[in-house]
Amino acid sequence: MVRTKIMLIEDEPSVRENILELLEAEDFEAIAGSNGRIGIELAQHA
């Protein structure tokens, strides 16, 4: 089964970590960045 990838952009660290935990608990592959620029860089290397 292929896991769905989700890109999460959130600048508040505690909110970002909580959302990541929720996504991973639901079996999503989550990539997170604190801003759009970082998110794009992460997505290009994922």
PDB file of N, H, CA, C and O in Angstrom:
ATOM      1  N   MET A   1       0.828  -1.182   0.000  1.00  0.00           N
ATOM      2  CA  MET A   1       0.000   0.000   0.000  1.00  0.00           C
ATOM      3  C   MET A   1       0.875   1.250   0.000  1.00  0.00           C
ATOM      4  O   MET A   1       1.828   1.348   0.774  1.00  0.00           O
ATOM      5  N   VAL A   2       0.550   2.196  -0.865  1.00  0.00           N
ATOM      6  H   VAL A   2      -0.223   2.117  -1.493  1.00  0.00           H
ATOM      7  CA  VAL A   2       1.312   3.432  -0.977  1.00  0.00           C
ATOM      8  C   VAL A   2       0.777   4.445   0.028  1.00  0.00           C
ATOM      9  O   VAL A   2      -0.429   4.677   0.109  1.00  0.00           O
ATOM     10  N   ARG A   3       1.681   5.041   0.788  1.00  0.00           N
ATOM     11  H   ARG A   3       2.661   4.852   0.723  1.00  0.00           H
ATOM     12  CA  ARG A   3       1.275   6.076   1.739  1.00  0.00           C
ATOM     13  C   ARG A   3       1.147   7.408   1.010  1.00  0.00           C
ATOM     14  O   ARG A   3       1.987   7.755   0.180  1.00  0.00           O
ATOM     15  N   THR A   4       0.112   8.135   1.320  1.00  0.00           N
ATOM     16  H   THR A   4      -0.571   7.853   1.994  1.00  0.00           H
ATOM     17  CA  THR A   4      -0.107   9.460   0.744  1.00  0.00           C
ATOM     18  C   THR A   4       0.823  10.454   1.418  1.00  0.00           C
ATOM     19  O   THR A   4       0.931  10.484   2.644  1.00  0.00           O
ATOM     20  N   LYS A   5       1.500  11.272   0.605  1.00  0.00           N
ATOM     21  H   LYS A   5       1.412  11.248  -0.390  1.00  0.00           H
ATOM     22  CA  LYS A   5       2.389  12.301   1.136  1.00  0.00           C
ATOM     23  C   LYS A   5       1.625  13.608   1.291  1.00  0.00           C
ATOM     24  O   LYS A   5       0.815  13.978   0.441  1.00  0.00           O
ATOM     25  N   ILE A   6       1.896  14.292   2.381  1.00  0.00           N
ATOM     26  H   ILE A   6       2.554  13.991   3.071  1.00  0.00           H
ATOM     27  CA  ILE A   6       1.286  15.592   2.656  1.00  0.00           C
ATOM     28  C   ILE A   6       2.389  16.572   3.020  1.00  0.00           C
ATOM     29  O   ILE A   6       3.280  16.264   3.811  1.00  0.00           O
ATOM     30  N   MET A   7       2.312  17.769   2.423  1.00  0.00           N
ATOM     31  H   MET A   7       1.587  18.019   1.780  1.00  0.00           H
ATOM     32  CA  MET A   7       3.234  18.842   2.770  1.00  0.00           C
ATOM     33  C   MET A   7       2.535  19.757   3.762  1.00  0.00           C
ATOM     34  O   MET A   7       1.450  20.269   3.486  1.00  0.00           O
ATOM     35  N   LEU A   8       3.148  19.959   4.899  1.00  0.00           N
ATOM     36  H   LEU A   8       4.029  19.544   5.124  1.00  0.00           H
ATOM     37  CA  LEU A   8       2.609  20.814   5.945  1.00  0.00           C
ATOM     38  C   LEU A   8       3.506  22.034   6.104  1.00  0.00           C
ATOM     39  O   LEU A   8       4.714  21.907   6.305  1.00  0.00           O
ATOM     40  N   ILE A   9       2.909  23.206   6.011  1.00  0.00           N
ATOM     41  H   ILE A   9       1.928  23.309   5.848  1.00  0.00           H
ATOM     42  CA  ILE A   9       3.644  24.454   6.256  1.00  0.00           C
ATOM     43  C   ILE A   9       2.978  25.119   7.456  1.00  0.00           C
ATOM     44  O   ILE A   9       1.802  25.480   7.409  1.00  0.00           O
ATOM     45  N   GLU A  10       3.743  25.275   8.523  1.00  0.00           N
ATOM     46  H   GLU A  10       4.699  24.982   8.561  1.00  0.00           H
ATOM     47  CA  GLU A  10       3.225  25.899   9.747  1.00  0.00           C
ATOM     48  C   GLU A  10       4.393  26.541  10.482  1.00  0.00           C
ATOM     49  O   GLU A  10       5.404  25.885  10.733  1.00  0.00           O
ATOM     50  N   ASP A  11       4.263  27.811  10.827  1.00  0.00           N
ATOM     51  H   ASP A  11       3.441  28.343  10.623  1.00  0.00           H
ATOM     52  CA  ASP A  11       5.375  28.507  11.464  1.00  0.00           C
ATOM     53  C   ASP A  11       5.436  28.323  12.976  1.00  0.00           C
ATOM     54  O   ASP A  11       6.468  28.605  13.585  1.00  0.00           O
ATOM     55  N   GLU A  12       4.369  27.862  13.584  1.00  0.00           N
ATOM     56  H   GLU A  12       3.531  27.633  13.090  1.00  0.00           H
ATOM     57  CA  GLU A  12       4.360  27.638  15.035  1.00  0.00           C
ATOM     58  C   GLU A  12       4.816  26.207  15.326  1.00  0.00           C
ATOM     59  O   GLU A  12       4.109  25.258  14.987  1.00  0.00           O
ATOM     60  N   PRO A  13       5.992  26.037  15.953  1.00  0.00           N
ATOM     61  CA  PRO A  13       6.554  24.695  16.142  1.00  0.00           C
ATOM     62  C   PRO A  13       5.629  23.715  16.872  1.00  0.00           C
ATOM     63  O   PRO A  13       5.527  22.559  16.464  1.00  0.00           O
ATOM     64  N   SER A  14       4.971  24.140  17.913  1.00  0.00           N
ATOM     65  H   SER A  14       5.054  25.079  18.245  1.00  0.00           H
ATOM     66  CA  SER A  14       4.125  23.210  18.669  1.00  0.00           C
ATOM     67  C   SER A  14       2.917  22.763  17.842  1.00  0.00           C
ATOM     68  O   SER A  14       2.522  21.599  17.901  1.00  0.00           O
ATOM     69  N   VAL A  15       2.339  23.673  17.083  1.00  0.00           N
ATOM     70  H   VAL A  15       2.660  24.619  17.035  1.00  0.00           H
ATOM     71  CA  VAL A  15       1.209  23.326  16.219  1.00  0.00           C
ATOM     72  C   VAL A  15       1.677  22.377  15.127  1.00  0.00           C
ATOM     73  O   VAL A  15       1.006  21.388  14.830  1.00  0.00           O
ATOM     74  N   ARG A  16       2.844  22.678  14.520  1.00  0.00           N
ATOM     75  H   ARG A  16       3.389  23.481  14.761  1.00  0.00           H
ATOM     76  CA  ARG A  16       3.397  21.831  13.463  1.00  0.00           C
ATOM     77  C   ARG A  16       3.630  20.403  13.971  1.00  0.00           C
ATOM     78  O   ARG A  16       3.280  19.439  13.289  1.00  0.00           O
ATOM     79  N   GLU A  17       4.211  20.266  15.150  1.00  0.00           N
ATOM     80  H   GLU A  17       4.496  21.049  15.704  1.00  0.00           H
ATOM     81  CA  GLU A  17       4.483  18.938  15.703  1.00  0.00           C
ATOM     82  C   GLU A  17       3.189  18.185  16.005  1.00  0.00           C
ATOM     83  O   GLU A  17       3.102  16.982  15.759  1.00  0.00           O
ATOM     84  N   ASN A  18       2.196  18.874  16.530  1.00  0.00           N
ATOM     85  H   ASN A  18       2.267  19.851  16.730  1.00  0.00           H
ATOM     86  CA  ASN A  18       0.915  18.216  16.815  1.00  0.00           C
ATOM     87  C   ASN A  18       0.259  17.708  15.538  1.00  0.00           C
ATOM     88  O   ASN A  18      -0.236  16.582  15.499  1.00  0.00           O
ATOM     89  N   ILE A  19       0.251  18.527  14.500  1.00  0.00           N
ATOM     90  H   ILE A  19       0.653  19.442  14.531  1.00  0.00           H
ATOM     91  CA  ILE A  19      -0.356  18.115  13.232  1.00  0.00           C
ATOM     92  C   ILE A  19       0.421  16.955  12.630  1.00  0.00           C
ATOM     93  O   ILE A  19      -0.182  16.012  12.117  1.00  0.00           O
ATOM     94  N   LEU A  20       1.746  17.006  12.683  1.00  0.00           N
ATOM     95  H   LEU A  20       2.235  17.772  13.100  1.00  0.00           H
ATOM     96  CA  LEU A  20       2.562  15.900  12.172  1.00  0.00           C
ATOM     97  C   LEU A  20       2.224  14.593  12.877  1.00  0.00           C
ATOM     98  O   LEU A  20       2.084  13.555  12.230  1.00  0.00           O
ATOM     99  N   GLU A  21       2.094  14.639  14.188  1.00  0.00           N
ATOM    100  H   GLU A  21       2.208  15.482  14.714  1.00  0.00           H
ATOM    101  CA  GLU A  21       1.750  13.433  14.941  1.00  0.00           C
ATOM    102  C   GLU A  21       0.392  12.889  14.514  1.00  0.00           C
ATOM    103  O   GLU A  21       0.229  11.680  14.351  1.00  0.00           O
ATOM    104  N   LEU A  22      -0.578  13.775  14.332  1.00  0.00           N
ATOM    105  H   LEU A  22      -0.446  14.757  14.464  1.00  0.00           H
ATOM    106  CA  LEU A  22      -1.906  13.340  13.901  1.00  0.00           C
ATOM    107  C   LEU A  22      -1.866  12.710  12.515  1.00  0.00           C
ATOM    108  O   LEU A  22      -2.489  11.673  12.283  1.00  0.00           O
ATOM    109  N   LEU A  23      -1.139  13.329  11.598  1.00  0.00           N
ATOM    110  H   LEU A  23      -0.633  14.171  11.786  1.00  0.00           H
ATOM    111  CA  LEU A  23      -1.048  12.792  10.239  1.00  0.00           C
ATOM    112  C   LEU A  23      -0.365  11.432  10.225  1.00  0.00           C
ATOM    113  O   LEU A  23      -0.827  10.510   9.552  1.00  0.00           O
ATOM    114  N   GLU A  24       0.725  11.306  10.960  1.00  0.00           N
ATOM    115  H   GLU A  24       1.099  12.055  11.506  1.00  0.00           H
ATOM    116  CA  GLU A  24       1.445  10.039  10.993  1.00  0.00           C
ATOM    117  C   GLU A  24       0.621   8.948  11.674  1.00  0.00           C
ATOM    118  O   GLU A  24       0.721   7.780  11.299  1.00  0.00           O
ATOM    119  N   ALA A  25      -0.183   9.307  12.661  1.00  0.00           N
ATOM    120  H   ALA A  25      -0.264  10.256  12.966  1.00  0.00           H
ATOM    121  CA  ALA A  25      -1.060   8.331  13.316  1.00  0.00           C
ATOM    122  C   ALA A  25      -2.112   7.803  12.342  1.00  0.00           C
ATOM    123  O   ALA A  25      -2.608   6.687  12.499  1.00  0.00           O
ATOM    124  N   GLU A  26      -2.447   8.613  11.333  1.00  0.00           N
ATOM    125  H   GLU A  26      -2.044   9.519  11.205  1.00  0.00           H
ATOM    126  CA  GLU A  26      -3.421   8.196  10.318  1.00  0.00           C
ATOM    127  C   GLU A  26      -2.737   7.597   9.086  1.00  0.00           C
ATOM    128  O   GLU A  26      -3.372   7.402   8.050  1.00  0.00           O
ATOM    129  N   ASP A  27      -1.435   7.306   9.208  1.00  0.00           N
ATOM    130  H   ASP A  27      -0.919   7.464  10.051  1.00  0.00           H
ATOM    131  CA  ASP A  27      -0.631   6.629   8.189  1.00  0.00           C
ATOM    132  C   ASP A  27      -0.353   7.475   6.950  1.00  0.00           C
ATOM    133  O   ASP A  27      -0.234   6.938   5.849  1.00  0.00           O
ATOM    134  N   PHE A  28      -0.248   8.792   7.121  1.00  0.00           N
ATOM    135  H   PHE A  28      -0.345   9.228   8.016  1.00  0.00           H
ATOM    136  CA  PHE A  28       0.205   9.667   6.047  1.00  0.00           C
ATOM    137  C   PHE A  28       1.705   9.874   6.191  1.00  0.00           C
ATOM    138  O   PHE A  28       2.242   9.843   7.299  1.00  0.00           O
ATOM    139  N   GLU A  29       2.367  10.082   5.079  1.00  0.00           N
ATOM    140  H   GLU A  29       1.931  10.107   4.180  1.00  0.00           H
ATOM    141  CA  GLU A  29       3.773  10.468   5.103  1.00  0.00           C
ATOM    142  C   GLU A  29       3.802  11.986   5.046  1.00  0.00           C
ATOM    143  O   GLU A  29       3.459  12.575   4.021  1.00  0.00           O
ATOM    144  N   ALA A  30       4.205  12.618   6.128  1.00  0.00           N
ATOM    145  H   ALA A  30       4.484  12.140   6.961  1.00  0.00           H
ATOM    146  CA  ALA A  30       4.141  14.075   6.218  1.00  0.00           C
ATOM    147  C   ALA A  30       5.533  14.687   6.131  1.00  0.00           C
ATOM    148  O   ALA A  30       6.484  14.211   6.751  1.00  0.00           O
ATOM    149  N   ILE A  31       5.625  15.746   5.353  1.00  0.00           N
ATOM    150  H   ILE A  31       4.853  16.133   4.850  1.00  0.00           H
ATOM    151  CA  ILE A  31       6.830  16.555   5.243  1.00  0.00           C
ATOM    152  C   ILE A  31       6.449  17.935   5.744  1.00  0.00           C
ATOM    153  O   ILE A  31       5.446  18.498   5.305  1.00  0.00           O
ATOM    154  N   ALA A  32       7.239  18.491   6.662  1.00  0.00           N
ATOM    155  H   ALA A  32       8.054  18.034   7.019  1.00  0.00           H
ATOM    156  CA  ALA A  32       6.850  19.756   7.284  1.00  0.00           C
ATOM    157  C   ALA A  32       7.954  20.796   7.190  1.00  0.00           C
ATOM    158  O   ALA A  32       9.141  20.493   7.318  1.00  0.00           O
ATOM    159  N   GLY A  33       7.529  22.020   6.964  1.00  0.00           N
ATOM    160  H   GLY A  33       6.565  22.266   6.860  1.00  0.00           H
ATOM    161  CA  GLY A  33       8.438  23.149   6.944  1.00  0.00           C
ATOM    162  C   GLY A  33       7.843  24.306   7.708  1.00  0.00           C
ATOM    163  O   GLY A  33       6.626  24.406   7.864  1.00  0.00           O
ATOM    164  N   SER A  34       8.708  25.178   8.181  1.00  0.00           N
ATOM    165  H   SER A  34       9.697  25.096   8.054  1.00  0.00           H
ATOM    166  CA  SER A  34       8.233  26.315   8.967  1.00  0.00           C
ATOM    167  C   SER A  34       7.809  27.494   8.097  1.00  0.00           C
ATOM    168  O   SER A  34       7.179  28.436   8.579  1.00  0.00           O
ATOM    169  N   ASN A  35       8.161  27.437   6.808  1.00  0.00           N
ATOM    170  H   ASN A  35       8.673  26.673   6.416  1.00  0.00           H
ATOM    171  CA  ASN A  35       7.691  28.471   5.880  1.00  0.00           C
ATOM    172  C   ASN A  35       7.686  27.895   4.458  1.00  0.00           C
ATOM    173  O   ASN A  35       8.182  26.792   4.228  1.00  0.00           O
ATOM    174  N   GLY A  36       7.138  28.626   3.536  1.00  0.00           N
ATOM    175  H   GLY A  36       6.734  29.522   3.722  1.00  0.00           H
ATOM    176  CA  GLY A  36       6.990  28.139   2.170  1.00  0.00           C
ATOM    177  C   GLY A  36       8.301  27.825   1.480  1.00  0.00           C
ATOM    178  O   GLY A  36       8.401  26.832   0.760  1.00  0.00           O
ATOM    179  N   ARG A  37       9.302  28.656   1.689  1.00  0.00           N
ATOM    180  H   ARG A  37       9.221  29.463   2.274  1.00  0.00           H
ATOM    181  CA  ARG A  37      10.604  28.428   1.054  1.00  0.00           C
ATOM    182  C   ARG A  37      11.201  27.104   1.515  1.00  0.00           C
ATOM    183  O   ARG A  37      11.677  26.315   0.698  1.00  0.00           O
ATOM    184  N   ILE A  38      11.177  26.866   2.805  1.00  0.00           N
ATOM    185  H   ILE A  38      10.790  27.507   3.468  1.00  0.00           H
ATOM    186  CA  ILE A  38      11.700  25.610   3.336  1.00  0.00           C
ATOM    187  C   ILE A  38      10.865  24.438   2.856  1.00  0.00           C
ATOM    188  O   ILE A  38      11.406  23.381   2.534  1.00  0.00           O
ATOM    189  N   GLY A  39       9.557  24.614   2.806  1.00  0.00           N
ATOM    190  H   GLY A  39       9.117  25.474   3.068  1.00  0.00           H
ATOM    191  CA  GLY A  39       8.675  23.566   2.324  1.00  0.00           C
ATOM    192  C   GLY A  39       8.985  23.153   0.902  1.00  0.00           C
ATOM    193  O   GLY A  39       8.995  21.962   0.591  1.00  0.00           O
ATOM    194  N   ILE A  40       9.240  24.119   0.034  1.00  0.00           N
ATOM    195  H   ILE A  40       9.232  25.086   0.286  1.00  0.00           H
ATOM    196  CA  ILE A  40       9.586  23.826  -1.348  1.00  0.00           C
ATOM    197  C   ILE A  40      10.901  23.078  -1.431  1.00  0.00           C
ATOM    198  O   ILE A  40      11.020  22.120  -2.195  1.00  0.00           O
ATOM    199  N   GLU A  41      11.888  23.500  -0.660  1.00  0.00           N
ATOM    200  H   GLU A  41      11.791  24.279  -0.040  1.00  0.00           H
ATOM    201  CA  GLU A  41      13.180  22.813  -0.650  1.00  0.00           C
ATOM    202  C   GLU A  41      13.021  21.354  -0.196  1.00  0.00           C
ATOM    203  O   GLU A  41      13.601  20.444  -0.788  1.00  0.00           O
ATOM    204  N   LEU A  42      12.231  21.151   0.858  1.00  0.00           N
ATOM    205  H   LEU A  42      11.761  21.891   1.338  1.00  0.00           H
ATOM    206  CA  LEU A  42      12.012  19.791   1.347  1.00  0.00           C
ATOM    207  C   LEU A  42      11.290  18.935   0.320  1.00  0.00           C
ATOM    208  O   LEU A  42      11.633  17.769   0.122  1.00  0.00           O
ATOM    209  N   ALA A  43      10.292  19.514  -0.332  1.00  0.00           N
ATOM    210  H   ALA A  43      10.013  20.461  -0.171  1.00  0.00           H
ATOM    211  CA  ALA A  43       9.518  18.768  -1.331  1.00  0.00           C
ATOM    212  C   ALA A  43      10.384  18.368  -2.524  1.00  0.00           C
ATOM    213  O   ALA A  43      10.200  17.288  -3.084  1.00  0.00           O
ATOM    214  N   GLN A  44      11.312  19.212  -2.910  1.00  0.00           N
ATOM    215  H   GLN A  44      11.462  20.090  -2.455  1.00  0.00           H
ATOM    216  CA  GLN A  44      12.170  18.916  -4.045  1.00  0.00           C
ATOM    217  C   GLN A  44      13.118  17.761  -3.744  1.00  0.00           C
ATOM    218  O   GLN A  44      13.562  17.072  -4.662  1.00  0.00           O
ATOM    219  N   HIS A  45      13.429  17.542  -2.482  1.00  0.00           N
ATOM    220  H   HIS A  45      13.068  18.101  -1.736  1.00  0.00           H
ATOM    221  CA  HIS A  45      14.370  16.485  -2.089  1.00  0.00           C
ATOM    222  C   HIS A  45      13.671  15.264  -1.525  1.00  0.00           C
ATOM    223  O   HIS A  45      14.332  14.319  -1.095  1.00  0.00           O
ATOM    224  N   ALA A  46      12.352  15.264  -1.517  1.00  0.00           N
ATOM    225  H   ALA A  46      11.814  16.032  -1.866  1.00  0.00           H
ATOM    226  CA  ALA A  46      11.612  14.129  -0.935  1.00  0.00           C
ATOM    227  C   ALA A  46      11.367  13.053  -1.956  1.00  0.00           C
ATOM    228  O   ALA A  46      10.761  12.029  -1.641  1.00  0.00           O
TER     229      ALA A  46
END
